[in-house]
Amino acid sequence: MDEESQRRLNAEAPQIPHLWNRVGRLFSPYKRALLVTAGLVMFTAAAAVIPPLLVARIFDDALFPTGDAGVNMPLLIELVITMVVIYIAVAGLGVWQTFLTSTVGNQVTGDLRVKLFTRLQSMDLAFFTRTKTGVIQSRLQNDVGGVAGVLTTFVSSIVGNVVTVVASLIAMLLLDWRLTLIAVVLMPALVVVQRKVGQIRARIAAQTQESLSEMTAITQETLSVSGILLSKVYNRQRAETERYSAENRNQIHLQVRQAMSGQWFFGLVTVIMSSVPAVIYLFSGVLIARSADAGTASAISAGTVVAFTAIQARLLFPLMALMRVALEVQTSKALFARIFEYLDLIPAIEDAPDATDVSQAPGPVGQVEFRDVTFRYPDAPEDSRPTLDGVSFTVEPGSTHAFVGPSGAGKTTIVYLAARLHEASGGAVVFAGQGVRELTHESVVERVGVVSQETYLFHATIAENLRYAKPDATDEELEEACRAASIHDAIQSFEHGYDTMVGERGYRLSGGEKQRIAIARVLLKDPPVLLLDEATSALDTVSERVVQAALDRASQGRTTLTVAHRLSTVADADVIHVVEAGRIVETGTHSELIAMGGLYARLAEQQRD
C-alpha cells in the first residue's frame, strides 16, 4: 500500500489536536515519582553497560596480560567482585524501578478511566438516548485497557532503552570505531521500515477497537434480563448467537492481523542484529591478519572483540524494545484519540458561571413555568418538526398538572425539561421564579423527584436501592417511606425483608412492587416537585389501583407534573393539558375538557370503549 493510502486510512481515527501533549499531561501529577524513576532507569541502564567493558580488562590485563607475567589474580578478583556488585545493584534498583513505573502507570490509567467516567456522568440525557450503552462501555473498558500497557511501561521503556542504546554505542565507539560502523550501518533503514509497520498497526488497532465496541454492545443488549427474555420469547437465540459469532470471527481476524503485522519486521531485525557478531568476527580476523602480514602489533585485541560483541548483543534487546514501544505508541494513537474524543464531549447542560442556588430564586419553590418553550433533539434534522413547539403553562406550588395525548406528542419531554434533564432549544423553563439556565443544575435536580414507567432497580438489596435516594437514611425512615408507598407489608413478607436481593433490574419483584419501591425511594428524597411519567401504564388493574393510591399520597403537598396514558388516573388533577404534535391544544379540568368535545373527549370515549 502506498504511503498516501495508508495516511488516508489512519485518518479514519478521530483527529485530536496536540494529542501527545495531552497524553503527556496525564503524568503531570506524578512528576516527583517520574523524576526518581527516570533517574533509576538511567543509572541502571548505564551501569548495565559497564560489565562488558570490564570483560575487556579481564581478558587483556588479568587473564592474558602482555608478556609472560601469567594470570594477574589480584586484578582478576577485583574486577570480578566489581562486576558482581554492579549486577546486584542493578537488580535491586531494577525492582524499585519496576514498582515505581507500575505504580505511576496504573495510577495514570486509573485517572484516565475516572476522568472518562466523570465526563460521561456529566452528559445530558439525549447523549445516552442516541448512543449504545455497549459502545460507551467499550470506550471506558476496552479503549482505556488498550492503552494501559503503554502508560504503564512508557517511561521505563523509552528512557531505559534510550540510555542503554546511547551508553552501548558510546562504549562501542570507545572500544573500536570501525566495528561500531559495521554494527549500526543498517539501523536507519530499520527505523524507516518500523514507521511503515506502525502505520499499518495503527489502522488495524482502530478497526479492532470498533469491533470490540460492537461485541460489547451486542453482549449488553442480548444478555441483559430484558434482552434474553426478548430473544427467548421470539426464539431468536440462534440468530443472536450467529450475530455474535460473526462479530467474534471479525475480531479474531483483526487480532491475528494485529499480532502478525510487524512480525516479519522484527524477524528481520533479529536476523540482522544476531548476524552482526559473525560479521565482527570476520572483520576482526581481517584486521588481525593484516597486522600479522605487516609484522606490526595486532590492530585489535581479543578482549576488545569479546567486550564489543557482548555490548553489541546487549544493544539488540533495547533496540528492539524501542522499536516495539514506537509501534505500540503508534498503534495506541487511535485508542487515545477515541478516549480524548469522549473526554472532549461538551455536555448540553452546564451551569452558567454566575448560576445561583434555587434557595436564592425569587419565587416559591415548587412553582414551575414554561414560557413559549421549543425543543428539538440535537441530532434531529433541521427541517423536521420540533418535539415541542411554543409550549406555555404555569404550575403553582402544591398543585397537580397532568399531560395527556397521543403517543409521541411530547408529554415526557415536557416532564424532563422541567427537571432540566434536557435543555430547551428556545423559550424559557422557569423554576421558583427564575430561569433554569440561571440556576445550578444540581440545586434544581435536588428538588425534583421522578417516577417513570420503567423503574430501574440495582442488583442489590431493597434497603440499598432505597438508600440510593438518601444514603444516611435510618431503618425507621425506610419503613416510614415504604408504609407511605404501601409496600412495607409486602417487604416484610419476604424471607429476608429489607435485605432481599431484587435481582437484575428488579426482576425478582412484580411490576407493582417495583413501582412502589420506586415511590418509596422518591419519598425518602422528599422533593417539593414530583414528576410522574406514566408510572402506572405497565401495570395490571389491581396493581395500578394500589400504586395510584400510593402516588396520590406521595403527591400531597407537592407540585406534581404527571404524564398519563389512562385518563382515569388524572381525572382529579387540578389542570389537564392535552398535548398533540408538540403543542398544548387544550387545557382545563376533566369535566371542562369533556364538555369541550375536543381531542380529550375523543380519547376518553376511546378508552371507555
ROLUM-241163 format. One record per residue (C-alpha): z, x, y. Coordinates in nm, 2 decimals. Layout:
      z      x      y
      Z      X      Y
...
***
This chain:
      z      x      y
   0.00   0.00   0.00
  -0.09   0.14   0.34
   0.18   0.21   0.60
   0.08  -0.08   0.83
   0.10  -0.34   0.55
   0.44  -0.20   0.45
   0.57  -0.23   0.81
   0.45  -0.59   0.82
   0.64  -0.67   0.50
   0.96  -0.51   0.63
   0.93  -0.72   0.95
   1.00  -1.03   0.74
   1.37  -0.95   0.77
   1.54  -1.07   1.09
   1.49  -0.84   1.38
   1.83  -0.74   1.52
   1.82  -0.52   1.84
   2.03  -0.20   1.81
   2.12  -0.28   1.45
   2.25   0.06   1.35
   2.45   0.09   1.67
   2.62  -0.23   1.59
   2.69  -0.12   1.23
   2.84   0.20   1.37
   3.07   0.00   1.60
   3.22  -0.17   1.29
   3.40   0.16   1.23
   3.55   0.20   1.58
   3.89   0.05   1.49
   3.93   0.33   1.23
   3.84   0.64   1.45
   4.15   0.84   1.36
   4.11   0.79   0.98
   3.74   0.87   1.02
   3.81   1.19   1.20
   4.06   1.30   0.93
   3.81   1.20   0.66
   3.53   1.39   0.84
   3.75   1.70   0.87
   3.84   1.69   0.50
   3.48   1.63   0.40
   3.35   1.92   0.60
   3.63   2.15   0.48
   3.58   2.06   0.11
   3.20   2.07   0.13
   3.21   2.42   0.30
   3.48   2.55   0.07
   3.28   2.45  -0.24
   3.01   2.70  -0.14
   3.25   3.00  -0.14
   3.29   3.04  -0.52
   2.92   3.12  -0.58
   2.94   3.39  -0.31
   3.25   3.53  -0.48
   3.04   3.54  -0.80
   2.81   3.79  -0.64
   3.10   4.02  -0.57
   3.24   3.97  -0.92
   2.91   4.09  -1.07
   2.82   4.36  -0.83
   3.17   4.50  -0.73
   3.41   4.41  -1.01
   3.22   4.37  -1.34
   2.92   4.61  -1.28
   3.01   4.83  -0.99
   2.77   5.11  -0.89
   2.83   5.44  -1.07
   3.04   5.49  -1.38
   3.37   5.36  -1.25
   3.39   5.08  -1.50
   3.53   4.73  -1.45
   3.74   4.71  -1.13
   4.02   4.49  -1.28
   4.24   4.46  -0.96
   3.94   4.33  -0.77
   3.83   4.11  -1.05
   4.18   3.95  -1.08
   4.19   3.90  -0.71
   3.85   3.73  -0.69
   3.92   3.51  -0.99
   4.25   3.39  -0.85
   4.08   3.32  -0.52
   3.82   3.11  -0.70
   4.08   2.91  -0.89
   4.29   2.85  -0.58
   3.97   2.72  -0.40
   3.89   2.49  -0.69
   4.24   2.34  -0.69
   4.24   2.30  -0.31
   3.90   2.13  -0.31
   4.00   1.90  -0.59
   4.33   1.80  -0.42
   4.17   1.74  -0.09
   3.88   1.55  -0.26
   4.13   1.30  -0.40
   4.28   1.25  -0.05
   3.93   1.22   0.10
   3.83   0.96  -0.16
   4.14   0.75  -0.08
   4.06   0.76   0.29
   3.69   0.68   0.26
   3.76   0.40   0.01
   4.03   0.25   0.24
   3.81   0.27   0.56
   3.50   0.14   0.38
   3.67  -0.15   0.22
   3.86  -0.23   0.55
   3.52  -0.24   0.74
   3.37  -0.46   0.46
   3.67  -0.69   0.48
   3.65  -0.71   0.86
   3.28  -0.79   0.84
   3.35  -1.07   0.59
   3.62  -1.22   0.81
   3.40  -1.20   1.12
   3.12  -1.38   0.94
   3.36  -1.65   0.81
   3.52  -1.69   1.16
   3.17  -1.73   1.31
   3.08  -1.99   1.05
   3.40  -2.18   1.12
   3.31  -2.20   1.49
   2.97  -2.35   1.43
   2.91  -2.71   1.51
   2.87  -2.99   1.25
   2.50  -3.01   1.30
   2.46  -2.65   1.17
   2.61  -2.74   0.84
   2.41  -3.06   0.80
   2.09  -2.87   0.82
   2.19  -2.56   0.62
   2.25  -2.55   0.24
   2.61  -2.46   0.15
   2.48  -2.22  -0.11
   2.28  -2.03   0.15
   2.59  -1.99   0.37
   2.79  -1.88   0.07
   2.52  -1.62  -0.02
   2.54  -1.47   0.33
   2.91  -1.44   0.30
   2.93  -1.31  -0.05
   2.60  -1.16  -0.17
   2.49  -1.00   0.16
   2.83  -0.86   0.25
   2.88  -0.74  -0.11
   2.53  -0.58  -0.10
   2.63  -0.35   0.20
   2.98  -0.28   0.07
   2.87   0.03  -0.11
   2.70   0.17   0.20
   3.00   0.10   0.42
   3.24   0.25   0.16
   3.06   0.58   0.09
   2.86   0.62   0.41
   3.09   0.88   0.58
   3.17   1.09   0.28
   2.82   1.08   0.15
   2.65   1.16   0.48
   2.90   1.41   0.62
   2.99   1.58   0.30
   2.64   1.62   0.17
   2.50   1.74   0.50
   2.78   2.00   0.53
   2.71   2.10   0.17
   2.34   2.14   0.22
   2.38   2.33   0.55
   2.65   2.56   0.41
   2.44   2.62   0.09
   2.13   2.71   0.30
   2.34   2.95   0.52
   2.48   3.11   0.21
   2.14   3.14   0.05
   2.00   3.30   0.37
   2.29   3.55   0.37
   2.21   3.64   0.01
   1.83   3.67   0.04
   1.60   3.50   0.29
   1.29   3.54   0.07
   1.45   3.35  -0.22
   1.56   3.08   0.03
   1.20   3.02   0.14
   1.09   2.96  -0.21
   1.38   2.72  -0.27
   1.31   2.50   0.03
   0.94   2.51   0.06
   0.88   2.16  -0.08
   1.17   1.98   0.10
   0.96   1.85   0.39
   0.72   1.68   0.16
   1.01   1.52  -0.03
   1.15   1.37   0.29
   0.82   1.21   0.37
   0.79   1.06   0.02
   1.15   0.94   0.04
   1.08   0.74   0.36
   0.79   0.57   0.19
   1.00   0.47  -0.10
   1.28   0.34   0.13
   1.03   0.10   0.30
   0.94  -0.04  -0.04
   1.30  -0.08  -0.14
   1.39  -0.25   0.19
   1.13  -0.52   0.13
   1.24  -0.58  -0.23
   1.61  -0.59  -0.12
   1.53  -0.87   0.13
   1.35  -1.07  -0.14
   1.63  -1.01  -0.39
   1.89  -1.15  -0.14
   1.68  -1.45  -0.07
   1.66  -1.52  -0.45
   2.03  -1.47  -0.48
   2.08  -1.72  -0.19
   1.87  -1.97  -0.37
   2.06  -1.92  -0.70
   2.39  -1.97  -0.52
   2.26  -2.29  -0.36
   2.14  -2.42  -0.70
   2.48  -2.34  -0.85
   2.67  -2.51  -0.57
   2.45  -2.82  -0.58
   2.44  -2.88  -0.95
   2.77  -2.75  -1.08
   2.99  -2.94  -0.83
   3.15  -3.26  -0.96
   2.90  -3.48  -0.78
   2.61  -3.27  -0.88
   2.69  -3.25  -1.25
   2.76  -3.63  -1.25
   2.42  -3.69  -1.10
   2.24  -3.47  -1.34
   2.41  -3.64  -1.64
   2.35  -4.00  -1.54
   1.98  -3.92  -1.47
   1.95  -3.70  -1.78
   1.83  -3.41  -1.57
   2.04  -3.13  -1.73
   1.73  -2.97  -1.89
   1.54  -2.98  -1.57
   1.82  -2.83  -1.37
   1.86  -2.56  -1.63
   1.49  -2.48  -1.61
   1.51  -2.47  -1.23
   1.80  -2.22  -1.25
   1.63  -2.02  -1.53
   1.31  -1.99  -1.32
   1.50  -1.85  -1.02
   1.70  -1.63  -1.26
   1.38  -1.49  -1.40
   1.26  -1.42  -1.05
   1.60  -1.25  -0.98
   1.57  -1.03  -1.29
   1.22  -0.93  -1.19
   1.33  -0.83  -0.84
   1.64  -0.65  -0.97
   1.43  -0.45  -1.21
   1.18  -0.37  -0.93
   1.46  -0.26  -0.70
   1.62  -0.05  -0.97
   1.29   0.12  -1.07
   1.15   0.16  -0.72
   1.20   0.53  -0.63
   1.30   0.64  -0.98
   0.97   0.83  -1.02
   1.05   0.99  -0.69
   1.40   1.10  -0.80
   1.25   1.22  -1.13
   1.00   1.43  -0.93
   1.29   1.57  -0.71
   1.49   1.66  -1.02
   1.20   1.84  -1.19
   1.12   2.04  -0.87
   1.48   2.13  -0.80
   1.55   2.21  -1.16
   1.24   2.44  -1.18
   1.34   2.64  -0.87
   1.58   2.87  -1.06
   1.30   2.96  -1.31
   1.07   3.05  -1.01
   1.35   3.25  -0.85
   1.40   3.45  -1.18
   1.03   3.52  -1.18
   1.02   3.63  -0.82
   1.33   3.84  -0.86
   1.17   4.01  -1.16
   0.86   4.09  -0.95
   1.08   4.24  -0.67
   1.28   4.45  -0.92
   0.96   4.57  -1.10
   0.80   4.68  -0.77
   1.12   4.87  -0.68
   1.11   5.04  -1.02
   0.75   5.13  -0.98
   0.81   5.27  -0.64
   1.11   5.47  -0.75
   1.34   5.31  -0.50
   1.67   5.12  -0.52
   1.64   4.76  -0.65
   1.54   4.51  -0.38
   1.78   4.26  -0.53
   2.10   4.28  -0.74
   2.19   4.09  -1.05
   2.49   3.94  -0.86
   2.26   3.81  -0.59
   2.04   3.64  -0.84
   2.33   3.48  -1.02
   2.50   3.37  -0.70
   2.18   3.24  -0.55
   2.09   3.03  -0.85
   2.44   2.89  -0.86
   2.42   2.79  -0.49
   2.07   2.65  -0.54
   2.20   2.44  -0.83
   2.47   2.31  -0.60
   2.21   2.22  -0.35
   2.03   1.98  -0.59
   2.31   1.71  -0.61
   2.40   1.68  -0.24
   2.03   1.68  -0.15
   1.95   1.40  -0.40
   2.27   1.22  -0.28
   2.15   1.24   0.08
   1.81   1.10  -0.02
   1.97   0.82  -0.22
   2.20   0.74   0.07
   1.90   0.73   0.30
   1.73   0.50   0.06
   2.04   0.28   0.04
   2.06   0.27   0.42
   1.70   0.16   0.44
   1.75  -0.09   0.17
   2.06  -0.23   0.33
   1.89  -0.27   0.66
   1.76  -0.62   0.56
   2.11  -0.72   0.44
   2.27  -0.60   0.76
   2.01  -0.79   0.96
   2.08  -1.11   0.77
   2.46  -1.07   0.83
   2.42  -1.00   1.20
   2.17  -1.29   1.23
   2.46  -1.52   1.14
   2.71  -1.33   1.35
   2.48  -1.38   1.65
   2.47  -1.76   1.60
   2.58  -1.94   1.91
   2.79  -2.25   1.85
   2.65  -2.56   2.02
   3.01  -2.64   2.12
   3.20  -2.38   2.32
   3.48  -2.40   2.57
   3.38  -2.35   2.93
   3.56  -2.06   3.10
   3.77  -2.30   3.31
   3.83  -2.56   3.03
   4.17  -2.72   3.05
   4.40  -2.89   2.80
   4.39  -3.26   2.75
   4.75  -3.28   2.88
   4.62  -3.19   3.22
   4.35  -3.45   3.22
   4.38  -3.72   3.50
   4.35  -4.03   3.27
   4.57  -4.17   3.00
   4.55  -4.00   2.66
   4.36  -4.24   2.43
   4.11  -4.35   2.68
   3.75  -4.28   2.56
   3.44  -4.34   2.77
   3.07  -4.29   2.71
   2.86  -4.27   3.03
   2.48  -4.31   2.96
   2.51  -4.07   2.65
   2.20  -3.94   2.49
   2.20  -3.73   2.17
   1.92  -3.55   1.98
   1.98  -3.32   1.69
   1.89  -2.96   1.77
   1.61  -2.94   1.50
   1.46  -3.28   1.58
   1.10  -3.28   1.72
   1.09  -3.32   2.09
   0.86  -3.62   2.07
   1.09  -3.81   1.83
   1.32  -4.09   1.92
   1.67  -3.97   2.01
   1.95  -4.06   1.78
   2.14  -4.21   2.08
   1.98  -4.32   2.40
   2.18  -4.43   2.70
   2.50  -4.54   2.53
   2.78  -4.65   2.76
   3.12  -4.81   2.69
   3.49  -4.77   2.77
   3.77  -4.79   2.52
   4.12  -4.84   2.67
   4.43  -4.68   2.52
   4.56  -4.87   2.21
   4.25  -5.10   2.18
   4.01  -5.12   1.88
   3.64  -5.09   1.93
   3.41  -5.14   1.63
   3.05  -5.03   1.59
   2.82  -5.22   1.36
   2.44  -5.23   1.30
   2.17  -5.13   1.06
   2.18  -4.80   0.87
   2.06  -4.51   1.08
   2.13  -4.69   1.41
   2.35  -4.40   1.53
   2.70  -4.55   1.47
   2.85  -4.24   1.30
   2.70  -4.02   1.57
   2.89  -4.21   1.83
   3.22  -4.16   1.65
   3.16  -3.78   1.60
   3.06  -3.74   1.97
   3.40  -3.90   2.06
   3.57  -3.62   1.86
   3.33  -3.37   2.01
   3.20  -3.27   1.66
   2.86  -3.30   1.82
   2.77  -3.21   2.18
   2.59  -3.48   2.38
   2.24  -3.39   2.49
   2.27  -3.60   2.81
   2.52  -3.81   2.99
   2.89  -3.76   2.96
   3.16  -3.82   2.69
   3.49  -3.87   2.88
   3.83  -3.82   2.71
   4.15  -3.91   2.90
   3.95  -3.94   3.22
   3.78  -3.60   3.20
   3.45  -3.49   3.05
   3.50  -3.33   2.71
   3.29  -3.03   2.83
   3.57  -2.96   3.08
   3.84  -2.98   2.81
   3.93  -2.73   2.54
   3.77  -2.83   2.21
   4.10  -2.76   2.03
   4.30  -2.99   2.25
   4.06  -3.28   2.20
   4.04  -3.24   1.82
   4.42  -3.21   1.81
   4.45  -3.57   1.95
   4.19  -3.72   1.71
   4.22  -3.83   1.35
   3.92  -3.91   1.13
   3.90  -4.11   0.81
   3.55  -4.10   0.67
   3.37  -4.28   0.39
   3.35  -3.97   0.18
   3.71  -3.85   0.15
   3.75  -3.47   0.09
   4.05  -3.35  -0.11
   4.10  -2.99  -0.21
   4.16  -2.89  -0.57
   4.53  -2.88  -0.51
   4.84  -3.10  -0.54
   4.88  -3.42  -0.35
   5.15  -3.27  -0.14
   4.93  -2.97  -0.05
   4.65  -3.20   0.05
   4.88  -3.40   0.27
   5.03  -3.09   0.44
   4.68  -2.98   0.54
   4.74  -3.20   0.84
   5.09  -3.07   0.91
   5.18  -2.75   0.72
   5.55  -2.78   0.80
   5.59  -3.15   0.71
   5.91  -3.23   0.51
   5.92  -3.42   0.19
   6.06  -3.71   0.38
   5.77  -3.71   0.63
   5.52  -3.70   0.34
   5.69  -4.00   0.18
   5.70  -4.19   0.51
   5.33  -4.14   0.57
   5.24  -4.24   0.22
   5.45  -4.55   0.24
   5.27  -4.65   0.56
   4.94  -4.58   0.38
   5.05  -4.79   0.07
   5.01  -4.50  -0.17
   5.37  -4.39  -0.22
   5.44  -4.61  -0.52
   5.11  -4.51  -0.69
   5.20  -4.14  -0.64
   5.55  -4.19  -0.79
   5.39  -4.34  -1.10
   5.21  -4.02  -1.17
   5.38  -3.78  -1.42
   5.42  -3.51  -1.16
   5.45  -3.72  -0.85
   5.35  -3.54  -0.53
   5.29  -3.23  -0.73
   5.00  -3.39  -0.92
   4.68  -3.19  -0.91
   4.40  -3.41  -0.77
   4.11  -3.22  -0.93
   3.78  -3.11  -0.77
   3.72  -3.32  -0.46
   4.00  -3.55  -0.58
   3.80  -3.68  -0.88
   4.12  -3.74  -1.08
   4.21  -4.02  -0.84
   4.04  -4.36  -0.78
   3.84  -4.42  -0.46
   4.11  -4.64  -0.32
   4.38  -4.38  -0.40
   4.18  -4.10  -0.23
   4.13  -4.31   0.08
   4.49  -4.40   0.11
   4.59  -4.03   0.07
   4.34  -3.95   0.35
   4.50  -4.22   0.57
   4.85  -4.08   0.49
   4.71  -3.73   0.59
   4.59  -3.87   0.92
   4.93  -4.04   0.98
   5.10  -3.71   0.93
   4.89  -3.57   1.21
   4.99  -3.87   1.42
   4.69  -3.86   1.67
   4.66  -4.10   1.96
   4.29  -4.16   1.88
   4.18  -4.28   1.53
   3.81  -4.26   1.42
   3.72  -4.46   1.11
   3.37  -4.40   0.97
   3.30  -4.68   0.71
   3.63  -4.59   0.54
   3.62  -4.89   0.30
   3.25  -4.93   0.23
   3.25  -4.75  -0.10
   3.55  -4.94  -0.24
   3.58  -5.24  -0.47
   3.71  -5.57  -0.32
   4.07  -5.52  -0.43
   4.09  -5.15  -0.32
   3.92  -5.25   0.01
   4.19  -5.50   0.09
   4.47  -5.25   0.02
   4.30  -4.97   0.21
   4.21  -5.21   0.50
   4.57  -5.32   0.53
   4.68  -4.95   0.54
   4.41  -4.88   0.81
   4.53  -5.18   1.01
   4.89  -5.04   1.01
   4.76  -4.69   1.09
   4.57  -4.83   1.39
   4.86  -5.00   1.55
   4.94  -4.84   1.88
   4.64  -4.61   1.86
   4.30  -4.61   2.02
   4.06  -4.69   1.73
   3.69  -4.65   1.70
   3.57  -4.78   1.37
   3.22  -4.79   1.21
   3.19  -5.07   0.96
   2.92  -5.20   0.73
   3.12  -5.51   0.62
   3.16  -5.72   0.93
   3.47  -5.89   0.78
   3.67  -5.57   0.82
   3.62  -5.56   1.20
   3.63  -5.93   1.29
   3.97  -5.88   1.46
   3.85  -5.58   1.67
   3.91  -5.61   2.04
   3.55  -5.53   2.11
   3.25  -5.51   1.88
   2.94  -5.31   1.98
   2.61  -5.38   1.79
   2.40  -5.06   1.77
   2.03  -5.06   1.70
   1.78  -4.77   1.72
   2.03  -4.56   1.91
   2.12  -4.82   2.17
   2.40  -5.07   2.21
   2.22  -5.41   2.22
   2.52  -5.65   2.20
   2.89  -5.63   2.29
   3.17  -5.88   2.26
   3.43  -6.02   2.02
   3.34  -6.16   1.68
   3.33  -6.52   1.80
   3.13  -6.43   2.11
   2.87  -6.23   1.91
   2.83  -6.51   1.66
   2.77  -6.76   1.94
   2.50  -6.53   2.09
   2.29  -6.58   1.78
   2.15  -6.23   1.80
   2.15  -5.93   1.56
   2.52  -5.95   1.49
   2.49  -6.32   1.39
   2.20  -6.24   1.17
   2.39  -5.96   1.00
   2.69  -6.19   0.95
   2.46  -6.45   0.79
   2.31  -6.20   0.56
   2.65  -6.09   0.44
   2.76  -6.44   0.38
   2.45  -6.49   0.16
***
